[in-house]
Amino acid sequence: MQAVLPLLRASSGASIVNISSSAGLRGSGRLMAYSASKWAVRGMTKGAPLSSWHRPAFA
């Protein structure tokens, strides 16, 4: 996301779409690493607008 931030700011209607899985919400003992990576995608998506970048990138 950080790599495309300048392009997003320059355009008027750009979006980032992150696709995850409900496994990140439920978790699974046998698929622990998979579930953790899906939760990380969710956290990255939610945290991006709140990060310490100089200007807000997302409305």
Secondary structure, DSSP 8 states (H G I E B T S, - for coil): -GGGHHHHHHSSS--------THHHH--STTHHHHHHHHHHHHHHHHGGGSS-SS----
